[in-house]
Amino acid sequence: MIQIKFTKFGAHSAFGGFAPGDTMRAPDALARHLVEEAQVAEYVQPKAPAPAPQPAEAPAPAPTPTPRKVRSK
């Protein structure tokens, strides 16, 4: 099955009427016919998959406290 987008008005006995902007998932042979022979549609490019989320970096460790000097009295 291939997704196509219609560019012209028309009708087909199997799926009825269509208008510019309508989309349809069609069998390969039918899609090829509508795009290449009848020239009433164009192939819809699938959207590129969203990039995989990068794992969040671990937060930097908390700085170790500096020991305070104790003053003698």
C-alpha positions as CSV (number, residue, x, y, z in Angstrom):
1,M,0.0,0.0,0.0
2,I,1.3,3.4,-1.0
3,Q,-0.1,6.8,0.1
4,I,-0.9,9.2,-2.7
5,K,-2.3,12.7,-2.7
6,F,-4.7,13.8,-5.5
7,T,-3.9,16.9,-7.5
8,K,-7.1,17.0,-9.7
9,F,-10.8,16.4,-9.4
10,G,-12.1,13.0,-10.6
11,A,-13.8,9.8,-9.7
12,H,-13.0,6.1,-9.7
13,S,-15.5,3.2,-9.7
14,A,-13.8,1.5,-6.8
15,F,-13.4,4.4,-4.3
16,G,-15.6,7.2,-5.6
17,G,-14.9,10.9,-6.1
18,F,-11.7,12.7,-5.2
19,A,-10.5,16.3,-5.1
20,P,-7.1,18.1,-4.9
21,G,-5.6,17.6,-1.5
22,D,-7.4,14.3,-0.7
23,T,-5.1,11.5,0.3
24,M,-5.5,7.7,0.0
25,R,-3.6,4.6,0.7
26,A,-3.8,2.5,-2.5
27,P,-2.4,-0.8,-3.7
28,D,0.9,-0.4,-5.5
29,A,-0.6,-1.0,-9.0
30,L,-3.5,1.4,-8.5
31,A,-1.2,4.1,-7.0
32,R,1.1,3.7,-10.0
33,H,-1.8,4.0,-12.4
34,L,-3.2,7.2,-10.8
35,V,0.2,8.9,-10.5
36,E,2.0,7.9,-13.7
37,E,-0.7,7.0,-16.2
38,A,-3.8,9.1,-15.2
39,Q,-1.6,11.9,-13.7
40,V,-4.2,12.9,-11.2
41,A,-2.1,12.2,-8.0
42,E,1.4,12.3,-6.6
43,Y,3.2,10.1,-4.2
44,V,3.3,11.3,-0.6
45,Q,6.8,11.1,0.8
46,P,6.7,9.6,4.3
47,K,7.9,11.9,7.0
48,A,11.3,11.3,8.2
49,P,11.2,9.5,11.5
50,A,11.8,11.8,14.5
51,P,15.4,11.5,15.8
52,A,15.7,9.2,18.7
53,P,15.8,11.1,21.9
54,Q,19.3,11.3,23.3
55,P,19.6,9.9,26.8
56,A,19.9,12.7,29.3
57,E,23.3,13.2,30.6
58,A,23.7,12.4,34.3
59,P,23.9,15.5,36.4
60,A,27.4,16.4,37.5
61,P,28.2,15.1,40.9
62,A,27.8,17.6,43.7
63,P,31.1,19.2,44.7
64,T,32.6,17.7,47.9
65,P,32.6,20.3,50.7
66,T,35.9,21.7,51.6
67,P,36.8,20.9,55.2
68,R,37.0,24.1,57.4
69,K,40.0,24.8,59.4
70,V,39.4,24.9,63.1
71,R,41.1,27.8,64.8
72,S,42.6,27.3,68.2
73,K,41.8,29.7,70.9
